Amino acid sequence: MAGVALGCVLVASAAGATWAYWRLNHNIKSVDIDSALGDDRPPRAMTTPTGPASASATPLPSGALNILVLGSDTRSGKRNKALGGGSSDGGARSDTAMIVHVDEGRSEATVVSIPRDTLVTRPSCPLSSGGSTSVAYGAMFNSAYSVGGPVCAVKTVESMTDVRMDHYVEIDFAGFADLVDALGGVTVTTDEDISDEDSHLDLEAGTHHLDGKEALALARTRHGIGDGSDLGRIGLQQTLVKALLDQVASTDLLTSPTRLYQVADALTSSLTTDTDLNSLTELMSLGQSLKALSSAGTETVTMPVVTAPSDRNRVVADEPEANELWASLK
């Protein structure tokens, strides 16, 4: 994301780029999460700006940051239906959920995956149509998005962790595949053979360069690896996170305006963000503040869980380890 956002500066400043900037800016969809949730939230962390590169430059933020990133398996649109399978009713679930914690200085990060099968207390969430959802005990984590969209997903995560989510970013099936293709694919290494009829992925153990459709299949693979649980899929998704960071770093977008535009268009077309990130200018500012971040400085972990006593096919937070992890993100 950092490399893409930095590259967008070139698109916006190049001669004749006014239309490109307008298109990219208007691609982005957003949700006003702050207004919906009000003040009943964990406190926002203080951010400290770095010194500007010049007297006229705007200082970039360098404080710690928490971003909730969701992968949405929406079936709306022909390509999402084809890539996601499932029903065509336009419903969506958040089958991938990660908290990206960027450390003070923004050169290192921790990506925490939350298993979708985690049983949680889902808080009452405001609905855009008016009213609110009821509190639900022992609900699957990914039901928050299903019943109340991004607002309820954020509120549920903040209720679980007592950590303020500074930003929200959601990407859909087709957008993820397009982004990988625009970057020229990603290279991943798997430790075991994968054969999953549901995701239609067959890979022998070893190193592979995947296109967008194959990378999406890898992110969705569950039954073809390990014990078939969501925890195996999370491991593959974390591998993809680092592979994407490596691919962005190795792709010199600044020297190829055409490739740059393809990547920026794929990225912005697939995004839903909070209103603080709903413009190309804001995304570029975030990207510039993350320019020192690399895969080597990014740690991937999974929320500590144990099998749920009520259902061996579900998990619950493993305490006190889970609370200790959340405390480290504050």
C-alpha positions as CSV (number, residue, x, y, z in Angstrom):
1,M,0.0,0.0,0.0
2,A,2.8,2.4,0.8
3,G,4.5,1.9,-2.6
4,V,1.2,2.2,-4.4
5,A,0.3,5.4,-2.6
6,L,3.8,6.9,-3.2
7,G,3.4,6.1,-6.8
8,C,0.1,7.9,-7.0
9,V,2.0,11.1,-6.4
10,L,3.5,10.7,-9.9
11,V,0.1,10.1,-11.4
12,A,-1.4,13.2,-9.8
13,S,1.5,15.4,-10.7
14,A,2.3,14.3,-14.3
15,A,1.1,16.4,-17.2
16,G,-2.4,15.5,-18.3
17,A,-3.1,13.5,-15.1
18,T,-6.1,15.6,-13.9
19,W,-8.6,13.0,-15.3
20,A,-6.6,10.1,-13.8
21,Y,-6.6,11.8,-10.4
22,W,-10.3,12.5,-10.6
23,R,-11.1,8.9,-11.6
24,L,-8.9,7.4,-8.9
25,N,-10.3,9.7,-6.3
26,H,-13.9,8.9,-7.2
27,N,-13.2,5.2,-7.2
28,I,-13.0,5.1,-3.4
29,K,-16.1,4.3,-1.4
30,S,-16.3,5.2,2.3
31,V,-18.3,4.8,5.5
32,D,-18.6,7.4,8.2
33,I,-17.7,5.2,11.1
34,D,-16.8,8.0,13.5
35,S,-20.3,9.6,13.2
36,A,-22.0,6.2,13.5
37,L,-20.2,5.1,16.7
38,G,-19.9,8.5,18.4
39,D,-17.8,8.8,21.5
40,D,-18.5,5.4,23.2
41,R,-15.2,4.0,21.9
42,P,-11.7,3.4,23.2
43,P,-9.6,6.6,23.3
44,R,-7.7,7.6,20.2
45,A,-3.9,7.3,20.4
46,M,-1.9,10.6,20.2
47,T,0.1,11.0,17.0
48,T,3.4,12.9,16.7
49,P,4.3,14.5,13.3
50,T,7.8,14.2,12.0
51,G,9.7,17.2,10.9
52,P,9.0,18.3,7.3
53,A,11.6,17.7,4.6
54,S,11.4,21.4,3.8
55,A,9.9,24.5,5.2
56,S,6.9,24.2,2.8
57,A,6.3,20.5,3.3
58,T,3.5,19.2,5.5
59,P,4.7,17.1,8.4
60,L,3.8,13.4,8.1
61,P,2.3,11.6,11.1
62,S,4.6,9.1,12.7
63,G,2.6,7.9,15.7
64,A,1.3,4.3,16.2
65,L,-1.7,3.4,14.2
66,N,-4.3,0.6,14.2
67,I,-6.1,-0.2,11.0
68,L,-8.9,-2.8,10.7
69,V,-8.5,-4.6,7.3
70,L,-11.4,-6.8,6.1
71,G,-11.6,-9.0,3.0
72,S,-15.2,-9.1,1.9
73,D,-16.6,-12.0,-0.1
74,T,-19.4,-10.0,-1.5
75,R,-21.3,-11.7,-4.4
76,S,-22.5,-8.4,-5.9
77,G,-21.2,-8.0,-9.5
78,K,-20.5,-10.7,-12.0
79,R,-16.8,-11.0,-11.3
80,N,-17.3,-11.2,-7.5
81,K,-19.9,-14.0,-8.0
82,A,-17.6,-15.9,-10.3
83,L,-14.6,-15.6,-8.0
84,G,-16.4,-16.1,-4.8
85,G,-18.9,-18.8,-5.7
86,G,-21.8,-19.0,-3.4
87,S,-25.2,-17.4,-3.7
88,S,-26.0,-14.5,-5.9
89,D,-28.1,-12.6,-3.4
90,G,-25.6,-9.8,-3.0
91,G,-24.8,-10.7,0.6
92,A,-21.4,-10.4,2.0
93,R,-19.2,-11.7,4.8
94,S,-15.9,-10.7,6.3
95,D,-14.0,-14.0,5.9
96,T,-10.7,-12.2,6.4
97,A,-10.1,-9.9,9.3
98,M,-6.7,-8.4,10.3
99,I,-5.7,-5.6,12.7
100,V,-2.6,-3.9,11.2
101,H,-0.8,-2.2,14.1
102,V,1.9,0.2,12.9
103,D,4.5,1.0,15.6
104,E,5.6,4.5,16.6
105,G,7.9,5.7,13.8
106,R,6.0,3.6,11.2
107,S,8.9,1.4,10.1
108,E,7.6,-1.8,11.8
109,A,4.2,-3.4,12.0
110,T,2.3,-6.3,13.5
111,V,-0.6,-7.9,11.6
112,V,-3.0,-9.7,13.9
113,S,-5.5,-12.1,12.2
114,I,-8.8,-12.8,13.9
115,P,-10.3,-16.2,13.1
116,R,-13.8,-15.7,11.6
117,D,-15.1,-18.7,13.6
118,T,-14.3,-17.0,16.9
119,L,-17.3,-16.9,19.3
120,V,-17.7,-13.4,20.7
121,T,-20.1,-11.1,22.4
122,R,-21.4,-8.9,19.5
123,P,-22.4,-5.5,20.8
124,S,-25.5,-3.6,19.8
125,C,-24.6,-1.7,16.6
126,P,-26.3,1.2,15.0
127,L,-27.9,0.5,11.6
128,S,-27.8,2.9,8.6
129,S,-31.6,2.4,8.2
130,G,-32.2,3.5,11.8
131,G,-32.4,1.6,15.1
132,S,-29.7,-0.9,16.2
133,T,-28.9,-4.6,16.4
134,S,-29.4,-6.5,19.6
135,V,-26.5,-7.7,21.7
136,A,-25.6,-11.3,20.8
137,Y,-23.7,-13.7,23.0
138,G,-21.7,-16.5,21.6
139,A,-22.0,-15.1,18.0
140,M,-19.5,-15.9,15.3
141,F,-17.1,-12.9,14.8
142,N,-17.8,-12.5,11.1
143,S,-21.5,-12.2,11.8
144,A,-20.9,-8.6,12.9
145,Y,-20.2,-7.5,9.3
146,S,-23.2,-9.5,8.0
147,V,-25.7,-7.9,10.3
148,G,-24.3,-4.4,10.6
149,G,-21.6,-3.8,7.9
150,P,-18.3,-2.0,8.6
151,V,-19.7,0.0,11.5
152,C,-20.6,-3.2,13.4
153,A,-17.3,-4.9,12.4
154,V,-15.3,-2.0,13.9
155,K,-17.5,-1.8,17.1
156,T,-17.1,-5.6,17.6
157,V,-13.3,-5.5,17.3
158,E,-13.1,-2.5,19.6
159,S,-15.4,-4.2,22.1
160,M,-13.2,-7.4,22.0
161,T,-9.8,-5.6,22.2
162,D,-10.5,-2.3,23.9
163,V,-8.2,-0.8,21.2
164,R,-9.3,2.1,19.0
165,M,-9.3,1.4,15.3
166,D,-7.9,4.5,13.7
167,H,-8.9,3.5,10.2
168,Y,-11.0,0.9,8.3
169,V,-10.1,-0.6,5.0
170,E,-12.1,-3.2,3.1
171,I,-11.2,-4.9,-0.2
172,D,-13.5,-7.3,-2.2
173,F,-12.7,-10.5,-4.1
174,A,-12.4,-9.0,-7.6
175,G,-10.4,-6.0,-6.4
176,F,-7.8,-8.2,-4.7
177,A,-7.4,-10.4,-7.8
178,D,-7.1,-7.3,-10.0
179,L,-4.5,-5.7,-7.6
180,V,-2.3,-8.8,-7.7
181,D,-2.5,-8.9,-11.5
182,A,-1.7,-5.2,-11.8
183,L,1.4,-5.8,-9.7
184,G,2.5,-8.7,-11.9
185,G,1.6,-11.5,-9.6
186,V,3.0,-12.6,-6.2
187,T,5.6,-15.2,-5.3
188,V,4.8,-17.5,-2.4
189,T,6.3,-20.6,-0.9
190,T,4.1,-23.4,0.5
191,D,5.4,-26.1,2.9
192,E,2.9,-28.7,1.8
193,D,0.8,-29.8,-1.2
194,I,-2.6,-28.0,-1.5
195,S,-5.6,-29.4,-3.1
196,D,-8.9,-27.7,-2.3
197,E,-12.1,-28.4,-4.3
198,D,-13.8,-25.4,-2.8
199,S,-11.2,-22.8,-3.8
200,H,-10.2,-24.8,-7.0
201,L,-6.5,-24.5,-6.1
202,D,-4.0,-27.3,-6.6
203,L,-0.4,-26.5,-5.7
204,E,2.6,-28.8,-5.0
205,A,4.8,-27.8,-2.1
206,G,7.4,-25.3,-3.1
207,T,7.7,-21.8,-4.6
208,H,5.1,-20.5,-7.0
209,H,4.4,-17.2,-8.8
210,L,0.6,-16.7,-8.7
211,D,-1.7,-14.5,-10.7
212,G,-4.6,-12.7,-9.2
213,K,-7.1,-15.6,-9.4
214,E,-4.6,-18.1,-8.0
215,A,-3.6,-15.7,-5.2
216,L,-7.3,-15.2,-4.3
217,A,-7.8,-19.0,-4.3
218,L,-4.8,-19.3,-1.9
219,A,-6.4,-16.7,0.4
220,R,-9.6,-18.7,0.4
221,T,-8.1,-22.1,0.8
222,R,-9.3,-23.9,3.9
223,H,-10.0,-27.5,3.4
224,G,-7.0,-28.3,1.3
225,I,-4.4,-27.6,4.0
226,G,-3.7,-28.7,7.6
227,D,-6.7,-29.8,9.6
228,G,-9.1,-27.9,7.4
229,S,-9.8,-25.2,10.0
230,D,-9.8,-21.5,9.5
231,L,-6.4,-21.4,11.3
232,G,-4.7,-23.0,8.3
233,R,-6.2,-20.5,5.9
234,I,-5.0,-17.7,8.1
235,G,-1.5,-18.9,7.8
236,L,-1.8,-18.7,4.0
237,Q,-3.3,-15.3,4.2
238,Q,-0.4,-14.1,6.3
239,T,2.1,-15.5,3.7
240,L,0.2,-13.5,1.1
241,V,0.5,-10.2,3.1
242,K,4.3,-10.5,3.1
243,A,4.4,-11.6,-0.5
244,L,2.4,-8.5,-1.5
245,L,4.7,-6.2,0.4
246,D,7.7,-7.8,-1.3
247,Q,6.0,-7.4,-4.7
248,V,5.2,-3.8,-4.2
249,A,8.8,-3.1,-3.1
250,S,10.2,-4.9,-6.1
251,T,7.9,-3.3,-8.7
252,D,9.3,0.1,-9.6
253,L,6.0,1.9,-10.2
254,L,7.6,5.3,-10.4
255,T,9.3,4.5,-13.7
256,S,6.1,3.1,-15.4
257,P,3.1,5.5,-15.3
258,T,1.0,2.9,-17.2
259,R,1.7,0.2,-14.6
260,L,1.3,2.7,-11.8
261,Y,-2.1,3.7,-13.0
262,Q,-3.2,0.1,-13.4
263,V,-2.2,-0.6,-9.8
264,A,-3.7,2.5,-8.4
265,D,-7.0,2.0,-10.4
266,A,-7.2,-1.7,-9.2
267,L,-6.5,-0.6,-5.6
268,T,-8.9,2.3,-5.4
269,S,-11.7,0.5,-7.3
270,S,-11.9,-2.2,-4.7
271,L,-11.6,-0.1,-1.6
272,T,-14.1,0.9,1.0
273,T,-12.6,3.0,3.8
274,D,-13.5,5.2,6.7
275,T,-14.1,8.8,5.8
276,D,-10.6,9.9,7.0
277,L,-9.1,7.8,4.1
278,N,-11.7,8.5,1.4
279,S,-9.6,10.6,-1.0
280,L,-6.4,9.9,-3.0
281,T,-4.7,12.7,-1.1
282,E,-5.4,11.1,2.3
283,L,-4.3,7.6,1.0
284,M,-1.0,9.2,-0.4
285,S,-0.3,10.8,3.0
286,L,-0.8,7.5,4.7
287,G,1.4,5.7,2.1
288,Q,4.2,8.3,2.5
289,S,4.2,7.9,6.3
290,L,4.6,4.1,5.8
291,K,7.4,4.3,3.2
292,A,10.0,2.7,5.6
293,L,7.7,-0.3,6.2
294,S,8.8,-3.6,4.6
295,S,8.0,-7.3,4.9
296,A,11.1,-7.8,7.1
297,G,9.7,-5.3,9.5
298,T,6.2,-6.8,9.5
299,E,5.3,-9.6,12.0
300,T,2.3,-11.7,11.5
301,V,0.4,-13.3,14.4
302,T,-3.0,-14.9,15.1
303,M,-5.2,-14.0,18.0
304,P,-4.6,-16.7,20.6
305,V,-7.6,-19.0,20.6
306,V,-8.7,-22.4,22.0
307,T,-11.5,-24.7,21.0
308,A,-14.9,-23.4,22.2
309,P,-16.4,-25.6,25.0
310,S,-19.8,-25.3,23.4
311,D,-18.8,-26.3,19.8
312,R,-15.6,-28.0,18.7
313,N,-15.9,-26.4,15.3
314,R,-15.6,-22.9,16.8
315,V,-12.9,-21.1,18.9
316,V,-12.8,-18.6,21.7
317,A,-10.1,-16.2,22.9
318,D,-7.4,-17.8,24.9
319,E,-7.0,-15.7,28.0
320,P,-4.9,-14.1,29.4
321,E,-2.8,-14.4,26.2
322,A,-5.4,-12.6,24.0
323,N,-5.7,-9.6,26.4
324,E,-1.9,-9.4,26.6
325,L,-1.7,-9.2,22.8
326,W,-4.4,-6.4,22.7
327,A,-2.6,-4.5,25.4
328,S,0.6,-4.5,23.3
329,L,-1.3,-2.7,20.5
330,K,-2.2,0.3,22.6
